[in-house]
């Protein structure tokens, strides 16, 4: 079967270099210098890899058959393909980079961290590119201890992220009090249907989209309407007491 290993992107510079949208998890093998690749459409190729390089997280390549910008612009959008044996790719934990795009990213408790938008091949370790719910971009090392599960059937990736990897690593405790606060306009993320965090327990942990801790917010509410405000009312009552006594004394005099 024909497998797409990369899609040629925009020309870069004047000497025929192009940016590649890599679609393989083994680019060091599929795109090694000297490799001849079939193309889609077929009449453009084959193309022989002259060299590849990484620059600012992107992959760039030059081909033997393409040595100027004009030629590079003419092959934009062309797919680079290889013939593979189906037995080679039918492994229980095998996947290709393009299959990851669009998958939901969950933490171990089942809460949504974002969506996969790409995979950046790097010399030491590939990076899973994740768009967080607030639009920020996180890059997750494709290490087994961090990306603990890739489930193509369920459409999700489970990431056990170390602190600081995502923009919002604060946790809040979600219970009845939080539900009451949410009714006043403070949204909280809900667990994904994929994860175990979606059911069970009186309290759940969830990521706080506003960055603070809800227990701090709760303390503020108590300061505004709880014991402190009661003490203010008591102070008001005490201050009115002496005023009434003074009035009585004046009346007696």
Secondary structure, 3 states (H helix, E strand, C coil): CEEEEEEEEEEECCCCEEEEEECCCCHHHHCCCCCEEEEECHHHCCEEEEEEEEECCEEEEEECCECCHHHHHHCCCCEEEEECCHHHHCCCCCCCHHHHCCCEEECCCCEEEEEEEEEECCCCCCEEEEECCCCCEEEEECCCCCEEEEECCCCEEEECCCCCCCCCCCEEEECHHHHHHHCCCCCCCCECCCCHHHCCCCCEEEECCCCCCHHHHHHHHHHHHCHHHHHHHHHHHHHHHHHHHHHHHHHHC
